[in-house]
Amino acid sequence: MVASWFGVMQEVTKVELLTEENFPILCQWVGKFVDCPVVKECLPPREKMEEFTKVYLKDFIASK
């Protein structure tokens, strides 16, 4: 499940944590994992993941 959040987190924060250049094997694995039909069935829609991440980060920053 964590693998599916990397892309969303990077997109929302505009910070690239995992790049193909620095972590080619891990990025390939993440791509294959997220493309797995069984995993796709279990993941929430990307839009919901993005919205959750935005709210979570906003609340996290506000708590500091």
TAKASUL-V440277 format. One record per pair of residues at least 4 apart in sequence whose ideal C-beta (glycine too) atoms are under 6 Angstrom apart, sorted by sequence separation. I is the first residue (numbers start at 1). J is the second residue. D is the distance in Angstrom with one decimal. If there is no record, write none. Layout:
i=I j=J d=D
i=I j=J d=D
This chain:
i=5 j=9 d=5.4
i=9 j=13 d=5.9
i=20 j=24 d=5.6
i=23 j=27 d=5.5
i=29 j=33 d=6.0
i=44 j=48 d=4.4
i=52 j=56 d=6.0
i=18 j=23 d=5.1
i=44 j=49 d=5.6
i=10 j=16 d=5.4
i=33 j=39 d=6.0
i=10 j=17 d=6.0
i=20 j=27 d=4.8
i=18 j=27 d=5.8
i=6 j=18 d=5.5
i=6 j=30 d=5.9
i=3 j=30 d=4.5
i=3 j=33 d=4.8
i=4 j=34 d=5.3
i=4 j=43 d=5.4
i=8 j=49 d=4.7
i=12 j=53 d=4.7
i=8 j=50 d=5.5
i=12 j=54 d=5.7
i=8 j=53 d=5.4
